[in-house]
C-alpha cells in the first residue's frame, strides 16, 4: 500500500512538473515542435525535416555572411574596442527590440518557474512581471506574423517569381505554408505562428550563446585562435564568398567549436519524459517520469573527460572520439528528439566565426574572465556580468599561406 501511494505521489509530481514547464514555454512560444508529443510531434518532425537538409543550407551561407559583414563594419569603426558578445552576436539575426523581448522573457520564464504562486496565469497576469511578459510575447508574436504575412503577400502578388525562388531555395517558411498532413489538411495559422516563434527563438538564443562562448574561448586561448585563423585564411584566398564545402574544410576550427561547446553548453539543461520504465543506479524510474538532463555536468564529468576544466580541442579528433560513449557529448541533445536544426546551426556558427577571425584578433582582459560563479542559466547559458572581449582589426597584409602543421593529420 505504501509503495502504491509513493508511486502515485511520484507520478503526480512529475506530471505537474511537465505541465508547468510546457505551460510556461507555450505561453511565450506557442505549442511548436519542441513542446509537442506523440503522433503530433512525429508528424511535425516529418514535415519540417526537409527544411534543414544539407542542400537547403547553401543559400543561407550568403545571408550569414551579409549579416556578419554589418557587424564587422561596426567593429571596424574604431581601431580597438571592447564588445559584449551576447548583445552584438544577437543583433546578427534580429533587431534590438526583438532581442530585448526574447532575453527578458527567457529570464521571466526561469523566475516564474521558481515562484510557484506565479504558475497560475491569473496571479501572474496581475503582476508587473506578468504584464511585461505579455508585452514581450506580443512583440515576438508580431514579428512572426510580419514574416508570415510578407511571404504570403509575395506569393499572391508575384506567384511566378516566388515559384522560381522556391525552385532554388525552398526554405522553412515555404514548407510550413505548403505542408499537408496525411488527411490533406494544411497547418492552421496558429500552428504556423507557433513553429515560426519556436524557430525564431531557437535560432536566436541558442546560436547566439554558442557563437559567443566559442569566441570567448578563442580569445582566452590565442594559440588555438591562431591555428583556426591559419586554415580560415585559406578559405578567403580567392574571394570573400564562402561555400558549404568550405565549411567542411576547417578541421581545427571544428575541434575548437566542439571543445567550447563542451565547456560552455549553449543549452545546459534539457527535459525529457520517460517512455518506459528505466533502472538507473539501482533505482527504478517508472514510465512517465519527468527528467532533467544536465548537459553541462555531463560535459564536465571527470570520469569521462580527463582534466575536464582544461581547454583541449584534441579531445575531439576522430581517434579520441571513438574512445568515448556516444552520449558523452550532446550539445544538440541526442536520440529521436535531437535538434532538428543542428546542421543549419553549425553552418551559421562556422561561417560567422570564420569571418570574424579572418578580420579581427580577439583578446580578453583579466577582469572580464568568467568564473563558475558568473555562469547563469536562462534557458541558454549566459554570464551574469556579460561576455566581453577586445576586438582589434588584423593587419591587412597578413600572410594567409601559412597553414598549421597539424591540419593535415586532423580527422574530425
C-alpha positions in Angstrom: 0.0 0.0 0.0 2.8 2.4 1.0 4.6 1.7 -2.3 1.4 2.3 -4.3 0.9 5.7 -2.5 4.6 6.7 -3.1 4.3 5.7 -6.8 1.1 7.7 -7.2 2.6 10.8 -5.5 5.8 10.5 -7.7 3.7 10.3 -10.9 1.5 13.2 -9.9 4.6 15.3 -9.0 6.4 14.6 -12.3 3.2 15.2 -14.2 2.8 18.6 -12.6 6.4 19.5 -13.4 6.0 18.5 -17.0 2.8 20.5 -17.4 4.3 23.5 -15.6 7.4 23.6 -17.9 5.4 23.1 -21.0 2.8 25.7 -20.0 5.3 28.4 -19.2 7.1 27.9 -22.5 3.9 27.7 -24.5 2.7 31.0 -23.1 5.7 32.6 -24.9 6.3 30.4 -28.0 3.1 28.5 -28.6 3.0 24.8 -29.0 5.6 24.3 -31.6 7.8 21.2 -32.4 9.8 21.4 -29.1 6.7 21.1 -26.9 4.7 18.6 -29.0 4.3 14.9 -28.1 3.3 11.6 -29.6 1.9 11.5 -33.1 1.6 15.2 -33.3 5.3 15.6 -32.8 6.1 12.8 -35.3 4.0 14.4 -38.0 5.5 17.8 -37.4 9.1 16.4 -37.3 8.4 14.6 -40.6 7.0 17.7 -42.3 9.8 20.0 -41.1 12.9 17.8 -41.6 13.4 18.7 -45.3 13.8 22.4 -44.3 17.1 21.5 -42.6 18.5 19.2 -45.2 22.2 19.8 -46.3 21.1 21.0 -49.7 18.9 23.8 -48.3 21.8 25.3 -46.3 23.9 26.8 -49.1 21.7 29.8 -49.9 21.7 30.8 -46.2 25.5 31.0 -46.1 25.4 34.1 -48.1 22.8 35.6 -45.7 25.1 34.6 -42.7 27.9 36.5 -44.4 25.9 39.6 -45.2 24.8 39.8 -41.5 28.3 39.3 -40.3 29.6 42.0 -42.6 27.3 44.5 -40.9 28.7 43.5 -37.5 32.3 43.6 -38.7 31.8 47.0 -40.2 30.6 48.2 -36.8 33.6 46.7 -35.0 36.0 48.2 -37.6 34.7 51.7 -37.0 37.3 52.1 -34.2 40.9 50.7 -34.0 40.3 48.6 -30.9 37.2 48.1 -28.8 35.6 46.0 -26.1 32.4 44.3 -27.1 29.7 42.4 -25.2 29.3 39.3 -27.3 25.8 38.3 -26.5 24.4 41.6 -27.5 26.4 42.1 -30.7 26.1 38.5 -31.9 22.4 38.5 -31.1 21.9 41.5 -33.4 23.2 39.4 -36.3 19.8 37.8 -36.6 17.3 40.4 -35.4 16.8 43.9 -34.2 17.3 45.3 -30.7 13.6 45.4 -29.5 13.1 41.8 -30.5 16.4 40.7 -28.9 15.5 42.5 -25.7 12.0 40.9 -25.7 13.5 37.4 -26.1 16.1 37.9 -23.3 13.6 39.4 -20.9 11.1 36.6 -21.4 13.6 33.8 -21.1 14.6 35.3 -17.7 11.0 35.7 -16.8 10.2 32.1 -17.5 13.0 31.0 -15.2 11.9 33.4 -12.5 8.3 32.3 -12.8 9.2 28.6 -12.6 11.0 29.3 -9.3 7.9 31.0 -7.9 5.1 28.5 -7.5 2.5 31.3 -6.9 3.2 32.7 -10.3 2.5 29.4 -12.0 -1.2 30.5 -12.0 -1.9 32.6 -15.1 -4.5 34.6 -13.1 -2.0 35.6 -10.4 0.9 36.1 -12.8 -1.0 38.4 -15.2 -1.8 40.7 -12.2 1.9 41.3 -11.6 4.2 43.8 -13.3 6.4 40.9 -14.4 3.3 39.2 -16.0 2.3 42.4 -17.8 5.9 42.8 -19.1 6.0 39.1 -20.2 2.7 39.6 -22.1 4.1 42.7 -23.9 7.3 41.0 -24.9 5.3 37.9 -26.1 3.3 40.3 -28.3 6.5 41.8 -29.8 7.7 38.3 -30.7 4.3 37.3 -32.0 4.0 40.4 -34.1 7.4 39.8 -35.6 6.4 36.2 -36.5 3.1 37.4 -38.0 5.0 40.0 -40.0 7.3 37.4 -41.6 4.4 35.1 -42.4 2.3 37.9 -43.9 5.2 39.2 -46.0 5.8 35.8 -47.5 2.1 35.1 -48.2 1.7 38.5 -49.8 4.7 37.9 -52.1 3.2 34.5 -53.1 -0.1 36.1 -54.0 1.3 39.2 -55.8 4.3 37.6 -57.5 3.4 33.9 -57.9 5.8 33.3 -60.8 8.8 35.0 -59.1 8.0 33.1 -55.9 7.8 29.8 -57.8 11.2 30.4 -59.3 12.7 31.4 -55.9 11.3 28.2 -54.4 12.9 26.1 -57.0 16.3 27.4 -55.9 15.6 28.0 -52.2 12.6 26.1 -50.7 13.0 27.2 -47.1 11.5 26.6 -43.7 8.6 29.0 -44.1 7.8 27.6 -47.6 7.5 24.2 -46.0 5.2 25.4 -43.3 2.9 27.2 -45.8 2.8 24.2 -48.1 2.8 21.4 -45.5 0.0 18.8 -45.7 -0.9 16.1 -43.2 -1.9 12.6 -44.2 -5.6 13.8 -44.4 -4.6 16.5 -46.9 -5.2 19.4 -44.4 -2.6 22.1 -44.1 -1.3 23.7 -40.9 -3.6 26.2 -39.2 -2.5 29.8 -38.8 -1.8 29.3 -35.1 0.3 26.2 -35.8 2.4 28.1 -38.3 2.8 31.0 -35.9 3.9 28.6 -33.1 6.5 27.0 -35.3 7.8 30.3 -36.6 8.1 31.7 -33.0 9.8 28.5 -31.8 12.4 28.5 -34.5 13.0 32.3 -34.3 13.7 31.8 -30.6 15.8 28.6 -31.1 17.7 30.2 -34.0 18.4 33.3 -32.0 19.3 32.5 -28.4 20.9 29.1 -28.8 23.2 30.0 -31.7 24.0 33.4 -30.1 25.1 31.5 -27.0 27.2 29.0 -28.9 29.0 31.7 -31.1 29.6 33.9 -28.1 31.1 31.2 -25.9 33.3 29.9 -28.8 34.6 33.4 -29.5 35.3 33.8 -25.7 37.3 30.6 -25.6 39.3 31.5 -28.7 40.0 34.9 -27.2 41.1 33.3 -24.0 43.5 30.9 -25.8 45.2 32.8 -28.6 47.4 29.8 -29.7 44.2 28.0 -30.7 42.7 31.1 -32.2 45.7 31.4 -34.4 45.6 27.8 -35.6 41.9 28.3 -36.6 42.8 31.5 -38.3 45.5 29.9 -40.4 43.1 27.4 -42.0 40.3 30.1 -42.3 42.6 32.5 -44.2 42.9 29.8 -46.9 39.2 29.9 -47.5 39.3 33.6 -48.4 42.3 33.5 -50.7 40.1 33.5 -53.8 37.5 35.9 -52.6 35.1 36.6 -49.8 32.3 34.2 -50.6 32.1 31.1 -48.5 30.6 27.9 -49.9 29.1 24.9 -47.9 32.1 22.8 -49.0 34.5 25.4 -47.4 32.8 24.9 -44.0 33.8 21.2 -44.2 37.4 22.2 -44.7 38.2 23.7 -41.3 39.0 20.7 -39.2 40.8 22.6 -36.4 38.0 25.1 -36.1 35.6 22.3 -35.7 37.7 20.8 -32.9 37.7 24.2 -31.1 33.9 24.6 -31.6 33.2 21.2 -30.1 35.6 21.9 -27.1 34.0 25.3 -26.5 30.5 23.7 -26.5 31.7 21.0 -24.2 32.9 23.6 -21.6 30.0 26.0 -22.2 27.0 24.1 -23.4 24.7 26.6 -25.2 21.7 24.7 -23.7 22.9 23.4 -20.3 19.8 21.5 -19.3 17.1 19.7 -21.3 13.9 17.9 -20.2 12.6 14.5 -21.2 9.6 12.3 -20.3 10.5 8.6 -20.0 8.5 6.4 -22.3 9.0 3.3 -20.3 10.4 2.0 -17.0 14.1 2.5 -16.5 16.6 1.4 -13.8 19.3 3.9 -13.1 22.0 3.2 -10.5 19.7 0.7 -8.6 16.6 2.9 -8.7 13.6 2.2 -10.8 12.0 5.2 -12.6 8.5 4.5 -13.8 7.2 5.3 -17.3 6.1 8.9 -17.4 8.9 10.3 -15.2 9.9 13.9 -15.9 13.6 14.0 -16.2 16.2 16.8 -16.2 19.3 16.0 -18.3 22.2 18.2 -17.1 24.3 18.5 -20.2 26.7 21.0 -18.5 27.5 18.4 -15.9 27.9 15.5 -18.4 30.4 17.6 -20.4 32.5 18.2 -17.4 32.2 14.7 -15.8 35.8 13.8 -14.7 35.0 10.1 -15.1 34.6 10.8 -18.8 36.8 13.8 -19.5 40.4 13.9 -18.3 41.1 17.3 -16.7 37.6 18.5 -17.7 38.3 22.2 -16.9 41.2 22.3 -19.4 40.5 23.6 -22.9 41.9 20.9 -25.2 40.4 20.7 -28.7 42.3 17.5 -29.5 39.8 15.6 -27.3 37.6 15.7 -30.5 39.9 14.1 -33.0 38.4 11.1 -34.7 40.7 8.8 -32.7 39.9 10.2 -29.3 36.1 10.5 -30.1 35.9 6.8 -30.8 37.2 6.0 -27.3 34.1 7.7 -25.6 30.5 6.5 -25.5 28.3 8.4 -28.0 26.2 10.2 -25.4 29.0 11.9 -23.5 28.9 14.9 -25.9 25.4 16.1 -26.6 25.3 19.9 -27.3 22.4 19.4 -29.7 20.7 16.7 -27.5 20.5 13.2 -28.8 18.2 10.5 -29.9 14.9 11.0 -31.8 14.3 14.4 -30.3 17.7 15.8 -31.1 18.0 19.3 -32.5 16.4 19.3 -35.9 18.4 22.4 -36.9 21.9 21.1 -36.0 23.3 21.3 -39.5 21.8 24.7 -40.0 23.2 26.0 -36.7 26.7 24.6 -37.4 26.8 26.3 -40.8 25.9 29.6 -39.2 28.4 29.1 -36.4 31.3 28.2 -38.7 30.6 30.9 -41.3 30.2 33.6 -38.7 33.3 32.7 -36.7 35.3 32.3 -39.9 34.5 35.8 -41.0 35.3 37.3 -37.5 38.6 35.5 -37.2 39.6 36.5 -40.7 39.2 40.2 -39.9 39.8 40.5 -36.2 42.1 39.3 -33.4 40.3 38.6 -30.1 41.7 39.0 -26.6 40.2 39.0 -23.0 41.1 41.3 -20.2 41.8 39.5 -16.9 38.8 41.3 -15.2 36.5 40.0 -17.9 37.3 36.3 -17.4 34.3 34.3 -16.5 34.3 32.1 -13.3 31.9 29.3 -12.4 30.1 31.7 -10.1 29.4 34.0 -13.1 27.6 31.4 -15.1 23.8 31.8 -15.4 21.2 29.5 -17.0 18.4 31.4 -18.6 17.2 28.5 -20.8 20.6 29.1 -22.5 24.0 29.5 -20.8 25.0 33.1 -20.2 27.3 35.1 -17.9 25.9 37.3 -15.1 28.5 40.0 -15.9 28.2 39.7 -19.7 30.8 38.2 -22.0 33.3 40.9 -23.0 36.2 40.6 -25.3 38.5 43.0 -27.1 38.4 43.1 -30.9 41.2 44.6 -33.0 41.3 44.7 -36.8 44.1 42.5 -38.2 46.9 43.8 -40.3 45.5 43.8 -43.9 48.9 42.5 -45.1 48.6 39.3 -43.1 50.0 36.2 -44.7 47.3 33.6 -45.3 49.6 31.0 -46.9 50.8 29.5 -43.6 48.8 26.5 -42.5 49.1 25.0 -39.1 51.3 21.8 -39.4 48.7 19.7 -37.5 46.0 20.3 -40.1 46.9 17.5 -42.5 46.8 15.0 -39.7 43.5 16.0 -38.1 40.5 13.8 -38.6 37.2 15.0 -37.1 
